[in-house]
Amino acid sequence: MRRLVCALCGREAKGFGYVHEMRLDEVPHHRFCSMACCDAGGALARRSNGVIDRTPMESRAVKEARRPFAEVLQELGLLAPFADRSAAEIDRLIEACVDGFQASMRRQAVERDPLDDPIPF
């Protein structure tokens, strides 16, 4: 059985979904991991006529992740090598981490045996 991933955060979808204006044959059915992602993803889809793509919100999230990223680098004593890096380079690192996390979650969801971890309803 193939598991689906959350359209917003990339975690495993857990039975929450959104179909824009209930037009099942015309727009994608977005699945989500939680009501929080479903509410946010549904609002995003309503604003963009049922589509969820890379958005200004995602760009803002990457930008806002710079500070926590720098704080962890500081805690680990690794900030100096990044001091002269541009914001775009730091953003690439953050996006690579997020994309890698999401890709792993998708692979795990596809590979997982449904009997190992049944979806609670």
RAHUNOR-V982320 format. One record per backbone hydrogen bond with DSSP energy under -0.5 kcal/mol. NH is the residue of the N-H (numbers start at 1). CO is the residue of the C=O. If there is no record, write none. Layout:
# RAHUNOR-V982320
nh=NH co=CO
nh=NH co=CO
This chain:
# RAHUNOR-V982320
nh=3 co=109
nh=6 co=11
nh=7 co=31
nh=10 co=6
nh=13 co=4
nh=14 co=32
nh=16 co=32
nh=18 co=30
nh=20 co=28
nh=22 co=19
nh=23 co=20
nh=24 co=22
nh=26 co=23
nh=27 co=23
nh=30 co=18
nh=30 co=28
nh=32 co=16
nh=38 co=34
nh=39 co=35
nh=40 co=36
nh=41 co=37
nh=42 co=38
nh=43 co=39
nh=44 co=40
nh=45 co=41
nh=46 co=42
nh=47 co=43
nh=48 co=44
nh=49 co=46
nh=50 co=45
nh=51 co=48
nh=53 co=51
nh=59 co=55
nh=60 co=56
nh=61 co=57
nh=62 co=58
nh=63 co=59
nh=64 co=60
nh=65 co=61
nh=65 co=62
nh=66 co=62
nh=66 co=63
nh=68 co=64
nh=69 co=65
nh=70 co=66
nh=71 co=67
nh=72 co=68
nh=73 co=69
nh=74 co=70
nh=75 co=71
nh=76 co=72
nh=77 co=74
nh=78 co=73
nh=79 co=73
nh=82 co=79
nh=83 co=79
nh=83 co=80
nh=85 co=82
nh=90 co=86
nh=91 co=87
nh=92 co=88
nh=93 co=89
nh=94 co=90
nh=95 co=91
nh=96 co=92
nh=97 co=93
nh=98 co=94
nh=99 co=95
nh=100 co=96
nh=101 co=97
nh=102 co=98
nh=103 co=99
nh=104 co=100
nh=105 co=101
nh=106 co=102
nh=107 co=103
nh=108 co=104
nh=109 co=105
nh=110 co=106
nh=111 co=107
nh=112 co=108
nh=116 co=113
nh=117 co=113
